Amino acid sequence: MVLAGFGLNETQAQETGQGISKNAIGLKFTSSRIAGGEVTYQRALGDNNRLELNLGFANAKHFSAVKITGLYEWVFPIENGFYWYVGAGGSLGSWSHKHDSHKDDGAIVALSGIGGIEYHLKPAPFQFFIDLKPNIYITEYHDYNNINLEIGIGARYKFN
């Protein structure tokens, strides 16, 4: 049913499974102030869907944060090792801002979407990707307007 919502047929969904690895782990660099660098892990859940988990840290002079994001994704083939994907999920974490006598901290709770393109290098077990992730922060977060857009780029090692 979900595939019908994206206008894809069953044959296209079956072709997608050929490029999805059972597991992939790597690094992701984002435009986010919360977590500029993240450890990223993917686990296939079927022929054309997967779970993605990202653990990010930020530690600057006056600011620190930790955030974990979980996303459910649908993956579709383009051609020649290229795939596109979309998904949804959320984030949990905490942040702290300290400057002189001012101190502020809080929780991070956000709803997230994701869309991107990835390339699976053949025959080497690597994938390279770029994505966009809009976030809607449910909790008040320092210096954010409850909605932001992250741009991410990275690489993962694929394994079974």
Backbone as ProteinMPNN parsed JSONL, in Angstrom:
{"seq_chain_A": "MVLAGFGLNETQAQETGQGISKNAIGLKFTSSRIAGGEVTYQRALGDNNRLELNLGFANAKHFSAVKITGLYEWVFPIENGFYWYVGAGGSLGSWSHKHDSHKDDGAIVALSGIGGIEYHLKPAPFQFFIDLKPNIYITEYHDYNNINLEIGIGARYKFN", "coords_chain_A": {"N_chain_A": [[0.803, -1.195, 0.0], [1.902, 1.254, 0.822], [3.819, 1.609, -1.166], [2.191, 2.031, -3.358], [1.298, 4.538, -2.765], [3.533, 6.038, -3.375], [3.556, 5.769, -6.064], [4.766, 3.559, -7.248], [5.437, 0.343, -8.631], [5.211, -3.218, -7.882], [7.353, -4.589, -9.106], [9.363, -2.64, -9.361], [9.904, -2.219, -6.661], [10.963, -4.703, -5.926], [13.344, -4.717, -7.39], [14.799, -2.825, -6.024], [15.731, -4.024, -3.669], [18.11, -5.283, -4.328], [20.228, -3.518, -4.018], [20.261, -2.735, -1.389], [21.969, -3.151, 1.536], [22.308, -5.531, 4.208], [23.315, -4.441, 6.58], [24.834, -1.269, 7.375], [27.382, 1.02, 8.213], [28.715, 4.183, 9.218], [29.97, 7.555, 8.764], [28.469, 10.749, 9.112], [28.236, 14.052, 8.088], [26.784, 17.054, 9.047], [24.794, 20.055, 8.579], [23.81, 20.836, 10.939], [23.712, 22.541, 14.051], [23.379, 21.233, 16.375], [24.389, 18.639, 16.12], [27.007, 18.329, 14.426], [28.616, 16.318, 13.437], [27.981, 12.888, 12.93], [27.578, 9.476, 13.934], [26.466, 6.969, 11.876], [24.076, 4.423, 11.274], [22.604, 1.788, 9.425], [19.945, -0.545, 9.014], [18.599, -3.095, 7.178], [15.166, -3.738, 6.714], [13.521, -5.001, 5.029], [12.93, -5.684, 1.529], [12.891, -3.155, 0.35], [12.993, -1.273, 2.382], [14.244, 0.287, 5.389], [15.829, 0.803, 8.609], [17.247, 3.663, 9.986], [19.702, 4.847, 12.161], [21.1, 7.557, 13.867], [23.715, 8.935, 15.717], [24.613, 11.789, 17.273], [26.96, 14.337, 18.29], [27.78, 17.436, 19.847], [30.198, 19.793, 20.755], [31.142, 22.661, 21.68], [32.704, 25.832, 22.505], [30.853, 27.244, 24.184], [28.659, 25.645, 24.103], [26.991, 22.486, 24.163], [25.805, 19.263, 23.095], [23.875, 16.258, 22.696], [22.425, 13.885, 20.551], [20.102, 11.489, 19.396], [18.817, 10.047, 16.506], [16.16, 8.401, 14.949], [15.04, 6.827, 12.012], [12.614, 5.673, 9.683], [12.87, 4.315, 6.532], [12.14, 4.341, 2.993], [13.429, 2.925, 0.091], [14.428, 3.454, -3.276], [15.301, 2.445, -6.61], [17.37, 4.231, -8.959], [19.356, 4.237, -11.228], [22.34, 2.49, -12.341], [23.679, 2.039, -9.829], [22.742, 4.149, -8.288], [20.399, 5.399, -5.913], [17.315, 6.614, -4.521], [15.802, 7.92, -1.575], [13.258, 8.177, 0.964], [11.826, 9.134, 4.103], [10.698, 8.968, 7.567], [10.731, 9.974, 11.023], [12.108, 10.498, 14.271], [13.767, 12.476, 16.855], [15.698, 12.396, 19.883], [17.242, 13.93, 22.692], [19.695, 15.982, 24.447], [20.707, 19.322, 25.434], [23.047, 21.946, 26.227], [23.849, 25.238, 27.163], [26.296, 27.482, 28.016], [27.495, 30.525, 29.117], [29.52, 32.862, 30.45], [27.84, 34.106, 33.2], [25.44, 33.147, 32.417], [23.359, 30.363, 32.032], [21.826, 27.71, 30.37], [19.731, 24.977, 29.588], [18.303, 21.928, 28.218], [15.861, 19.554, 26.96], [15.832, 17.66, 23.893], [13.406, 17.069, 21.62], [12.107, 15.958, 18.695], [10.335, 15.825, 15.57], [11.041, 14.276, 12.499], [11.716, 14.346, 8.992], [13.065, 12.83, 6.006], [14.958, 12.919, 2.999], [16.808, 11.799, 0.243], [19.716, 11.073, -1.848], [21.682, 8.306, -2.806], [24.758, 6.614, -3.584], [25.879, 3.472, -4.502], [28.884, 2.025, -4.4], [30.435, -0.142, -6.621], [32.692, -2.828, -7.157], [33.202, -2.517, -4.469], [32.324, -2.4, -0.956], [30.86, 0.08, -0.268], [28.838, 2.982, 0.345], [27.835, 6.223, -0.676], [26.38, 9.329, 0.22], [23.934, 12.008, 0.123], [21.728, 14.117, 1.825], [18.575, 15.678, 2.819], [17.084, 16.88, 5.732], [14.292, 17.809, 7.247], [13.332, 19.181, 10.386], [11.056, 19.289, 13.081], [10.913, 20.812, 16.013], [9.667, 19.836, 19.065], [10.087, 20.418, 21.709], [11.288, 23.383, 23.347], [14.13, 24.846, 21.996], [17.387, 26.084, 22.29], [18.249, 28.924, 20.415], [16.871, 28.101, 18.097], [14.133, 28.102, 15.789], [12.0, 26.283, 16.206], [11.621, 24.908, 13.785], [13.806, 23.492, 11.466], [16.196, 22.903, 8.806], [18.297, 20.381, 7.919], [21.291, 19.656, 6.174], [22.924, 16.856, 5.002], [25.89, 14.885, 4.481], [27.797, 12.034, 3.606], [29.415, 8.807, 4.196], [29.152, 5.236, 4.119], [30.061, 1.956, 5.277], [29.187, -1.113, 3.941], [27.817, -4.179, 5.132], [27.101, -7.669, 5.929]], "CA_chain_A": [[0.0, 0.0, 0.0], [2.768, 2.427, 0.889], [4.428, 1.775, -2.482], [1.189, 2.615, -4.233], [1.292, 5.962, -2.444], [4.659, 6.667, -4.05], [3.406, 5.57, -7.494], [5.691, 2.525, -7.7], [4.831, -0.976, -8.691], [5.91, -4.266, -7.143], [8.614, -4.904, -9.788], [10.34, -1.628, -8.968], [10.253, -2.455, -5.261], [11.83, -5.872, -5.857], [14.651, -4.337, -7.92], [15.469, -2.019, -5.012], [16.369, -4.865, -2.68], [19.431, -5.706, -4.765], [21.243, -2.568, -3.605], [20.229, -2.48, 0.042], [22.764, -4.076, 2.339], [21.674, -5.891, 5.481], [23.819, -3.462, 7.553], [25.805, -0.282, 6.911], [27.785, 1.933, 9.283], [29.625, 5.189, 8.702], [29.978, 8.907, 9.328], [27.644, 11.735, 8.432], [28.51, 15.431, 8.48], [25.56, 17.811, 8.804], [24.791, 21.499, 8.811], [23.163, 21.055, 12.228], [24.524, 23.008, 15.17], [23.219, 20.261, 17.454], [25.289, 17.503, 15.915], [27.664, 18.519, 13.138], [29.105, 15.017, 13.002], [27.172, 11.802, 13.477], [27.807, 8.079, 13.572], [25.218, 6.562, 11.248], [23.91, 2.977, 11.093], [21.38, 1.379, 8.746], [19.592, -1.967, 9.093], [17.517, -3.426, 6.257], [13.993, -4.351, 7.315], [12.832, -5.664, 3.933], [13.575, -5.486, 0.223], [13.003, -1.744, -0.023], [12.879, -0.37, 3.529], [15.3, 0.121, 6.381], [15.884, 1.662, 9.776], [18.499, 4.414, 10.091], [19.955, 5.452, 13.467], [22.225, 8.492, 13.865], [24.09, 9.443, 17.035], [25.415, 12.986, 17.048], [27.485, 15.079, 19.431], [28.323, 18.774, 19.618], [30.934, 20.269, 21.921], [31.797, 23.92, 21.343], [33.149, 26.601, 23.67], [29.741, 27.585, 25.07], [27.492, 24.833, 23.762], [27.188, 21.043, 23.979], [24.551, 18.546, 22.867], [23.903, 14.876, 22.216], [21.125, 13.627, 19.942], [19.938, 10.255, 18.634], [17.714, 10.146, 15.561], [15.718, 7.155, 14.328], [14.242, 7.086, 10.816], [12.16, 4.564, 8.866], [13.078, 4.793, 5.165], [11.821, 3.573, 1.797], [14.537, 3.118, -0.848], [14.014, 3.158, -4.644], [16.418, 2.536, -7.552], [17.392, 5.17, -10.085], [20.088, 3.361, -12.147], [23.807, 2.478, -12.235], [24.123, 2.135, -8.44], [22.122, 5.286, -7.605], [19.099, 5.165, -5.288], [16.766, 7.728, -3.757], [15.084, 7.433, -0.401], [12.462, 9.1, 1.773], [11.476, 8.505, 5.366], [10.221, 9.794, 8.677], [11.095, 9.476, 12.345], [12.225, 11.513, 15.304], [15.027, 12.638, 17.583], [15.71, 12.654, 21.32], [18.572, 14.317, 23.148], [19.785, 17.069, 25.421], [21.634, 20.377, 25.076], [23.441, 22.845, 27.299], [24.511, 26.461, 26.719], [26.872, 28.2, 29.156], [28.318, 31.669, 28.736], [29.686, 33.705, 31.632], [26.923, 33.704, 34.269], [24.219, 32.613, 31.805], [23.327, 28.917, 31.805], [20.528, 27.251, 29.888], [19.808, 23.612, 29.061], [16.991, 21.341, 28.014], [15.705, 18.307, 26.203], [15.567, 17.742, 22.46], [12.396, 16.145, 21.105], [11.781, 16.478, 17.37], [9.833, 14.973, 14.493], [11.934, 14.486, 11.366], [11.547, 13.704, 7.701], [14.352, 12.737, 5.314], [14.958, 12.596, 1.577], [18.171, 11.888, -0.237], [20.236, 10.253, -2.944], [22.901, 7.593, -2.428], [25.443, 5.859, -4.629], [26.509, 2.246, -4.006], [30.106, 1.76, -5.153], [30.59, -1.566, -6.939], [32.305, -3.916, -6.269], [33.554, -2.215, -3.073], [31.125, -2.344, -0.102], [30.669, 1.428, 0.26], [27.8, 3.852, -0.197], [28.025, 7.647, -0.434], [25.037, 9.897, 0.212], [23.618, 13.387, 0.492], [20.305, 14.159, 2.157], [17.941, 16.826, 3.471], [16.257, 16.407, 6.837], [13.562, 18.841, 7.992], [13.024, 18.836, 11.773], [10.11, 20.121, 13.823], [11.233, 20.635, 17.429], [8.504, 19.899, 19.95], [10.568, 21.129, 22.895], [11.984, 24.633, 23.043], [15.547, 24.586, 21.838], [18.183, 27.308, 22.24], [18.602, 29.512, 19.12], [16.157, 27.535, 16.954], [12.744, 28.527, 15.626], [11.183, 25.076, 16.204], [11.733, 24.21, 12.506], [15.061, 23.735, 10.763], [16.508, 21.988, 7.716], [19.693, 19.933, 7.946], [21.869, 19.049, 4.978], [23.9, 15.859, 5.429], [26.699, 14.196, 3.477], [28.604, 11.045, 4.298], [29.751, 7.516, 3.596], [28.938, 4.075, 4.987], [30.589, 0.646, 4.902], [28.087, -2.078, 3.916], [28.193, -5.542, 5.536], [25.965, -8.543, 6.27]], "C_chain_A": [[0.847, 1.261, 0.0], [3.401, 2.69, -0.466], [3.45, 2.401, -3.462], [1.115, 4.122, -4.007], [2.426, 6.713, -3.11], [4.6, 6.459, -5.558], [4.354, 4.519, -8.05], [4.989, 1.186, -7.734], [5.711, -2.005, -7.996], [7.252, -4.623, -7.774], [9.701, -3.911, -9.394], [10.797, -1.848, -7.527], [11.188, -3.637, -5.135], [13.223, -5.545, -6.362], [15.461, -3.579, -6.868], [16.261, -2.881, -4.041], [17.768, -5.301, -3.053], [20.526, -4.771, -4.268], [21.295, -2.323, -2.112], [21.008, -3.56, 0.762], [22.017, -4.391, 3.629], [22.058, -4.878, 6.564], [24.773, -2.492, 6.872], [26.103, 0.664, 8.065], [28.788, 2.933, 8.724], [29.536, 6.501, 9.446], [29.16, 9.833, 8.45], [28.002, 13.111, 8.978], [27.297, 16.264, 8.094], [25.759, 19.299, 9.053], [24.2, 21.846, 10.169], [24.139, 21.557, 13.277], [24.458, 22.017, 16.332], [24.239, 19.148, 17.318], [25.914, 17.611, 14.536], [28.238, 17.238, 12.58], [28.302, 13.924, 13.682], [27.739, 10.452, 13.062], [26.468, 7.588, 13.052], [25.21, 5.059, 10.992], [22.585, 2.716, 10.398], [21.2, -0.124, 8.872], [18.412, -2.208, 8.159], [16.393, -4.125, 7.011], [13.182, -5.14, 6.297], [13.57, -5.387, 2.647], [13.774, -4.016, -0.125], [12.819, -0.783, 1.148], [13.951, -0.699, 4.562], [15.09, 1.074, 7.544], [17.24, 2.361, 9.761], [18.568, 5.038, 11.476], [21.19, 6.331, 13.364], [22.458, 8.996, 15.281], [25.045, 10.603, 16.822], [25.798, 13.682, 18.339], [27.918, 16.463, 18.974], [29.022, 19.203, 20.897], [31.735, 21.495, 21.508], [32.126, 24.658, 22.636], [32.023, 26.853, 24.674], [28.534, 26.667, 24.907], [27.867, 23.355, 23.662], [25.822, 20.377, 23.814], [24.849, 17.106, 22.475], [22.489, 14.589, 21.702], [21.154, 12.289, 19.223], [18.686, 10.411, 17.785], [17.421, 8.758, 15.001], [14.779, 7.457, 13.172], [13.851, 5.778, 10.133], [12.194, 5.058, 7.424], [12.608, 3.789, 4.118], [12.874, 3.926, 0.757], [14.113, 2.642, -2.235], [15.19, 3.332, -5.605], [16.244, 3.676, -8.552], [18.025, 4.393, -11.244], [21.579, 3.475, -11.865], [24.307, 2.682, -10.81], [23.557, 3.304, -7.665], [20.732, 4.901, -7.104], [18.627, 6.466, -4.661], [15.956, 7.146, -2.621], [14.329, 8.567, 0.285], [12.111, 8.38, 3.067], [11.01, 9.506, 6.401], [10.638, 9.154, 9.991], [11.159, 10.605, 13.346], [13.568, 11.494, 15.995], [14.77, 12.881, 19.063], [17.123, 13.06, 21.712], [18.521, 15.38, 24.218], [20.831, 18.072, 24.954], [21.917, 21.252, 26.291], [24.187, 24.036, 26.707], [24.994, 27.206, 27.957], [27.746, 29.333, 28.617], [28.332, 32.651, 29.903], [28.728, 33.235, 32.733], [25.614, 33.111, 33.721], [24.352, 31.108, 31.57], [21.912, 28.526, 31.408], [20.703, 25.832, 29.363], [18.409, 23.058, 28.906], [17.036, 20.06, 27.226], [15.485, 18.62, 24.729], [14.542, 16.658, 22.135], [11.947, 16.736, 19.777], [11.173, 15.398, 16.493], [10.665, 15.298, 13.259], [11.441, 13.759, 10.124], [12.923, 13.586, 7.071], [14.117, 12.396, 3.852], [16.375, 12.736, 1.073], [18.466, 10.982, -1.415], [21.508, 9.591, -2.449], [23.453, 6.834, -3.621], [26.138, 4.674, -3.981], [27.675, 1.905, -4.919], [30.238, 0.259, -5.378], [31.973, -1.78, -7.516], [32.636, -3.66, -4.797], [32.285, -2.038, -2.239], [30.888, -0.975, 0.541], [29.486, 2.108, -0.405], [28.102, 5.287, 0.224], [26.66, 8.314, -0.592], [25.026, 11.382, 0.519], [22.118, 13.421, 0.76], [19.886, 15.483, 2.774], [17.02, 16.285, 4.541], [15.581, 17.589, 7.528], [13.211, 18.325, 9.391], [12.011, 19.817, 12.336], [10.364, 19.828, 15.299], [9.99, 20.839, 18.276], [8.867, 20.63, 21.232], [11.266, 22.403, 22.456], [13.473, 24.366, 23.033], [16.292, 25.897, 21.618], [18.543, 27.704, 20.808], [17.921, 28.869, 17.916], [14.717, 28.003, 16.955], [11.803, 27.343, 15.504], [11.209, 24.304, 14.89], [13.096, 24.528, 11.913], [15.268, 22.669, 9.704], [17.993, 21.665, 7.776], [20.071, 19.367, 6.585], [22.949, 18.096, 5.469], [24.629, 15.242, 4.254], [27.576, 13.195, 4.204], [28.857, 9.784, 3.506], [29.517, 6.417, 4.624], [29.622, 2.846, 4.389], [29.445, -0.35, 5.008], [28.589, -3.467, 4.29], [26.94, -6.344, 5.877], [25.924, -8.915, 7.717]], "O_chain_A": [[0.56, 2.217, -0.721], [3.517, 3.841, -0.886], [3.841, 3.212, -4.302], [0.896, 4.887, -4.946], [2.299, 7.906, -3.384], [5.491, 6.917, -6.273], [4.714, 4.586, -9.225], [4.065, 0.931, -6.962], [6.825, -1.695, -7.573], [8.201, -4.931, -7.053], [10.835, -4.306, -9.123], [11.978, -1.674, -7.223], [12.117, -3.601, -4.328], [14.203, -6.049, -5.812], [16.687, -3.69, -6.836], [17.357, -2.498, -3.632], [18.549, -5.658, -2.172], [21.666, -5.209, -4.112], [22.27, -1.762, -1.612], [20.729, -4.749, 0.606], [21.19, -3.601, 4.083], [21.216, -4.498, 7.378], [25.444, -2.85, 5.904], [25.202, 1.063, 8.804], [29.607, 2.594, 7.87], [29.092, 6.563, 10.593], [29.155, 9.724, 7.224], [28.062, 13.307, 10.192], [26.829, 16.198, 6.957], [26.745, 19.732, 9.648], [24.098, 23.022, 10.517], [25.261, 21.06, 13.381], [25.362, 21.963, 17.166], [24.878, 18.76, 18.296], [25.397, 17.038, 13.577], [28.337, 17.086, 11.362], [27.981, 14.021, 14.866], [28.307, 10.307, 11.98], [25.443, 7.769, 13.709], [26.207, 4.49, 10.548], [21.569, 3.33, 10.723], [22.169, -0.883, 8.842], [17.351, -1.604, 8.321], [16.639, -4.997, 7.844], [12.258, -5.866, 6.664], [14.706, -4.911, 2.664], [14.726, -3.669, -0.823], [12.522, 0.393, 0.939], [14.488, -1.806, 4.601], [14.294, 2.011, 7.478], [18.267, 1.719, 9.545], [17.617, 5.68, 11.921], [22.216, 5.903, 12.833], [21.528, 9.429, 15.96], [26.134, 10.44, 16.272], [25.079, 13.632, 19.338], [28.371, 16.638, 17.842], [28.502, 19.002, 21.994], [32.869, 21.379, 21.044], [31.857, 24.161, 23.729], [32.219, 26.693, 25.878], [27.493, 26.902, 25.521], [28.928, 23.011, 23.142], [24.814, 20.864, 24.326], [25.933, 16.787, 21.987], [21.496, 14.983, 22.314], [22.116, 11.981, 18.52], [17.638, 10.845, 18.265], [18.338, 8.03, 14.623], [13.838, 8.239, 13.313], [14.675, 4.87, 10.02], [11.617, 6.1, 7.114], [12.664, 2.576, 4.316], [13.18, 5.102, 0.56], [13.517, 1.574, -2.376], [15.989, 4.255, -5.446], [15.13, 4.032, -8.934], [17.317, 3.939, -12.143], [22.03, 4.43, -11.233], [25.266, 3.425, -10.599], [23.86, 3.447, -6.481], [19.99, 4.18, -7.771], [19.439, 7.322, -4.31], [15.481, 6.013, -2.698], [14.701, 9.738, 0.201], [12.101, 7.15, 3.114], [10.936, 10.71, 6.154], [10.869, 7.947, 10.063], [10.373, 11.55, 13.287], [14.398, 10.617, 15.757], [13.769, 13.485, 19.448], [18.094, 12.583, 21.125], [17.479, 15.651, 24.815], [21.727, 17.733, 24.181], [21.142, 21.294, 27.247], [25.054, 23.867, 25.85], [24.202, 27.524, 28.844], [28.618, 29.119, 27.775], [27.299, 33.196, 30.291], [28.8, 32.081, 33.156], [24.781, 32.63, 34.489], [25.33, 30.643, 30.985], [20.935, 28.95, 32.024], [21.727, 25.522, 28.754], [17.442, 23.639, 29.398], [18.101, 19.552, 26.874], [15.014, 19.699, 24.368], [14.79, 15.472, 22.354], [11.466, 17.868, 19.724], [11.461, 14.212, 16.652], [10.962, 16.464, 13.0], [10.829, 12.694, 10.207], [13.871, 14.195, 7.567], [13.183, 11.669, 3.517], [17.074, 13.684, 1.431], [17.611, 10.243, -1.904], [22.317, 10.215, -1.762], [22.723, 6.462, -4.54], [26.896, 4.839, -3.025], [27.477, 1.54, -6.077], [30.162, -0.523, -4.43], [32.406, -0.958, -8.324], [32.368, -4.519, -3.957], [31.271, -1.573, -2.759], [30.732, -0.88, 1.759], [29.171, 1.847, -1.566], [28.564, 5.535, 1.337], [25.869, 7.909, -1.444], [25.967, 11.933, 1.089], [21.332, 12.83, 0.019], [20.715, 16.292, 3.191], [16.262, 15.345, 4.301], [16.219, 18.296, 8.308], [12.836, 17.163, 9.552], [12.096, 21.023, 12.1], [10.069, 18.734, 15.782], [9.343, 21.884, 18.212], [8.054, 21.374, 21.78], [11.772, 22.495, 21.337], [14.013, 23.74, 23.945], [15.852, 26.731, 20.828], [19.091, 26.889, 20.066], [18.373, 29.085, 16.791], [14.146, 28.271, 18.012], [10.854, 27.422, 14.724], [10.844, 23.129, 14.882], [13.5, 25.69, 11.859], [14.587, 21.644, 9.709], [18.839, 22.555, 7.694], [19.277, 18.69, 5.932], [23.801, 18.486, 6.268], [24.068, 15.09, 3.169], [28.052, 13.474, 5.305], [28.559, 9.699, 2.315], [29.66, 6.627, 5.828], [29.747, 2.712, 3.172], [28.794, -0.432, 6.05], [29.649, -3.893, 3.832], [25.865, -5.783, 6.087], [25.027, -9.643, 8.141]]}, "name": "protein", "num_of_chains": 1, "seq": "MVLAGFGLNETQAQETGQGISKNAIGLKFTSSRIAGGEVTYQRALGDNNRLELNLGFANAKHFSAVKITGLYEWVFPIENGFYWYVGAGGSLGSWSHKHDSHKDDGAIVALSGIGGIEYHLKPAPFQFFIDLKPNIYITEYHDYNNINLEIGIGARYKFN"}
